[in-house]
Amino acid sequence: MSLVILTRLSLCLVLPWLASAAAAQARLDIDVKARIMIGLVRFIQWPEAMAGEPVLRLCVWQRAAGVVDAFRPHELRPVNGRRLAVVDRAPGAFDGCRALFVHASASAPGTALSDAARAGVLTVGDPDGFAAMGGMVELVSVNDAIRFDVNLAAFKAGGLAMSSQALRLARSIRE
């Protein structure tokens, strides 16, 4: 009887810790992805029409708590001569966005993703197969590190380009 009680007590003590550790890891992952997203924005060659815009709107599609909060510390910082504005958008909405982060918690992006890419919106996301769905940059977890895959066809369709310096860091590049 006492072994059963000890086992249950141990589980009661360990399970909340495991859940807390998993939540902390998820938070760390999204913080890293936000920093990578901001870093990638700096290596994008934007169309000339955008040259005079004082604000670069980075929109976030998500359905999970804390995702947008990971981007907030970067808000108002200068990025390529523009002030960064972080906007929480419903999945599918991208009007006014110049960059878009799609979190895995967002519903399947469908045609809105390729529509955004064709409209010249930098599309970065972490759902599995994001680049194959028409996204420009897919963030991928590999051996406890975040890497990225690039879809050059989506870049070309949107009239954007990624610098060769950033492309060298890509795990894979799709033509």
C-alpha positions as CSV (number, residue, x, y, z in Angstrom):
1,M,0.0,0.0,0.0
2,S,2.8,2.5,0.9
3,L,4.6,1.7,-2.4
4,V,1.4,2.7,-4.3
5,I,1.1,5.9,-2.3
6,L,4.8,6.8,-2.9
7,T,4.4,6.1,-6.6
8,R,1.4,8.4,-6.8
9,L,3.0,11.1,-4.8
10,S,6.1,10.9,-7.0
11,L,4.0,11.2,-10.1
12,C,2.1,14.2,-8.5
13,L,5.5,15.9,-8.0
14,V,7.1,15.0,-11.3
15,L,4.3,15.5,-13.8
16,P,3.8,19.2,-13.1
17,W,7.5,19.8,-13.4
18,L,7.6,18.0,-16.7
19,A,4.7,20.0,-18.0
20,S,6.4,23.2,-16.8
21,A,9.7,22.2,-18.5
22,A,7.8,21.5,-21.8
23,A,6.1,24.9,-21.6
24,A,9.4,26.6,-20.9
25,Q,11.0,24.8,-24.0
26,A,8.1,25.8,-26.2
27,R,8.5,29.4,-25.0
28,L,12.2,29.3,-25.7
29,D,11.5,27.8,-29.2
30,I,9.2,30.7,-30.2
31,D,11.6,33.3,-28.8
32,V,14.4,31.8,-31.0
33,K,12.0,31.7,-34.0
34,A,11.1,35.4,-33.4
35,R,14.7,36.4,-33.4
36,I,15.4,34.4,-36.5
37,M,12.4,36.0,-38.2
38,I,13.7,39.5,-37.4
39,G,17.2,38.5,-38.5
40,L,15.9,37.2,-41.8
41,V,13.9,40.4,-42.4
42,R,17.3,42.3,-42.4
43,F,18.5,40.1,-45.3
44,I,15.6,40.6,-47.6
45,Q,15.8,42.7,-50.7
46,W,12.5,44.5,-50.9
47,P,10.8,46.1,-54.0
48,E,11.7,49.7,-54.7
49,A,8.0,50.7,-54.1
50,M,8.6,50.0,-50.4
51,A,11.6,52.3,-50.1
52,G,9.6,55.3,-48.7
53,E,7.6,53.3,-46.1
54,P,8.6,54.3,-42.5
55,V,7.0,51.2,-40.9
56,L,7.6,47.6,-41.7
57,R,4.5,45.6,-40.5
58,L,5.3,42.1,-39.3
59,C,2.1,40.2,-38.9
60,V,1.7,37.0,-36.9
61,W,-0.9,34.3,-37.6
62,Q,-1.3,32.1,-34.5
63,R,-3.8,30.5,-32.3
64,A,-1.5,29.8,-29.3
65,A,-0.9,32.0,-26.3
66,G,2.5,33.8,-26.1
67,V,3.4,33.7,-29.8
68,V,2.8,37.4,-30.5
69,D,4.5,38.2,-27.2
70,A,7.7,36.7,-28.5
71,F,7.8,39.3,-31.2
72,R,6.9,42.3,-29.0
73,P,10.4,43.0,-27.6
74,H,11.5,43.7,-31.3
75,E,8.7,46.2,-31.9
76,L,9.7,49.8,-32.8
77,R,13.3,48.7,-33.4
78,P,14.7,49.9,-36.7
79,V,15.0,47.2,-39.4
80,N,16.6,48.3,-42.7
81,G,15.7,51.9,-41.9
82,R,12.1,51.2,-41.0
83,R,10.4,51.0,-37.6
84,L,9.1,47.5,-36.9
85,A,5.4,47.1,-36.0
86,V,4.1,43.8,-34.8
87,V,0.5,43.0,-35.6
88,D,-1.6,40.0,-34.5
89,R,-3.7,38.9,-37.4
90,A,-6.4,36.3,-37.9
91,P,-5.0,33.5,-40.0
92,G,-5.7,34.3,-43.6
93,A,-5.5,38.1,-43.2
94,F,-2.4,39.8,-44.5
95,D,-3.4,43.2,-45.8
96,G,-0.9,45.9,-44.8
97,C,1.7,43.3,-43.9
98,R,5.2,43.3,-45.3
99,A,6.4,40.2,-43.4
100,L,4.3,37.4,-42.0
101,F,5.1,34.8,-39.5
102,V,2.8,31.7,-39.5
103,H,2.9,29.7,-36.3
104,A,2.1,25.9,-36.4
105,S,-0.9,26.7,-34.2
106,A,-2.6,28.6,-37.0
107,S,-5.1,26.8,-39.1
108,A,-3.9,25.5,-42.5
109,P,-3.0,28.6,-44.4
110,G,-4.4,27.3,-47.7
111,T,-4.4,29.7,-50.7
112,A,-4.0,32.8,-48.4
113,L,-0.3,31.9,-47.9
114,S,0.5,31.8,-51.6
115,D,-1.6,34.9,-52.1
116,A,0.5,36.7,-49.5
117,A,3.7,35.5,-51.1
118,R,2.6,36.7,-54.5
119,A,1.6,40.1,-53.0
120,G,5.3,40.6,-52.0
121,V,4.8,39.7,-48.3
122,L,7.8,37.8,-46.8
123,T,6.3,34.6,-45.5
124,V,8.1,32.7,-42.7
125,G,6.6,29.8,-40.7
126,D,7.1,26.7,-38.7
127,P,4.3,24.3,-39.8
128,D,5.6,21.1,-41.3
129,G,5.8,21.5,-45.0
130,F,5.4,25.3,-44.9
131,A,7.8,25.9,-47.9
132,A,6.0,23.2,-49.9
133,M,2.7,25.0,-49.2
134,G,4.1,28.1,-50.8
135,G,5.8,29.8,-47.9
136,M,9.1,31.5,-48.5
137,V,11.0,30.3,-45.4
138,E,10.2,27.3,-43.3
139,L,11.8,27.2,-39.8
140,V,12.7,23.6,-38.9
141,S,13.9,22.0,-35.6
142,V,16.9,19.9,-36.2
143,N,18.9,18.3,-33.3
144,D,17.7,21.0,-30.8
145,A,18.6,23.8,-33.2
146,I,16.3,25.9,-35.4
147,R,17.3,25.8,-39.1
148,F,15.5,27.1,-42.2
149,D,14.6,25.9,-45.6
150,V,14.1,28.4,-48.5
151,N,11.5,28.3,-51.3
152,L,13.1,30.5,-54.1
153,A,10.1,30.1,-56.4
154,A,7.9,31.8,-53.7
155,F,10.5,34.6,-53.4
156,K,10.5,35.1,-57.1
157,A,6.7,35.1,-57.3
158,G,6.6,37.9,-54.7
159,G,9.3,40.0,-56.3
160,L,11.5,39.6,-53.2
161,A,15.1,38.2,-52.8
162,M,17.1,36.9,-50.0
163,S,20.8,37.9,-49.8
164,S,23.4,35.3,-50.6
165,Q,24.7,35.6,-47.1
166,A,21.5,34.4,-45.6
167,L,21.0,31.7,-48.3
168,R,24.4,30.2,-47.3
169,L,22.9,29.5,-43.8
170,A,19.8,27.7,-45.2
171,R,19.5,24.0,-44.6
172,S,18.0,23.5,-48.0
173,I,16.9,25.7,-51.0
174,R,14.0,24.8,-53.2
175,E,14.1,26.2,-56.7
